[in-house]
Amino acid sequence: MSLRFGQKVWVPCEVKPGAFSNERLVRVISPIGDWIGFAPTSVLKEPVVTGETAVQAMVLDVTGVELMLQIFGDALCNSAHADLLSRVTPVDAVQA
């Protein structure tokens, strides 16, 4: 899979209820590092209240099998997230 800067991808995650009905507490766990923060339900692949889904992110950099992402949400610590290329899938180019 060939990804480039600015491309949107889905990143697997776990979610729990957030403070508001239209947000979730999101946790992305990868072999490289974790990301925890709050994200609106509009950037989740399936807006489940609790469980597994995927969150949208933008590709910042690709280096071999690793990539740096900006997850669409408010991080509790680091805003950028490092992950493996094999764990993400591109968001469809045609969206409603």
BELJO-V743859 format. One line per field, one symbol per residue. phi: phi as a letter, one per 20 degrees, with the letter a starting at -180 (. if undefined). A space follows every 10 residues. Layout:
phi = ???
This chain:
phi = .ddcgnfece cfbdccgefd fdccedcddc ferdccadcf ffdefcfffb pebbdfbdfe accmedbdcd ffrdfecfee cebegfedcf fgfdce
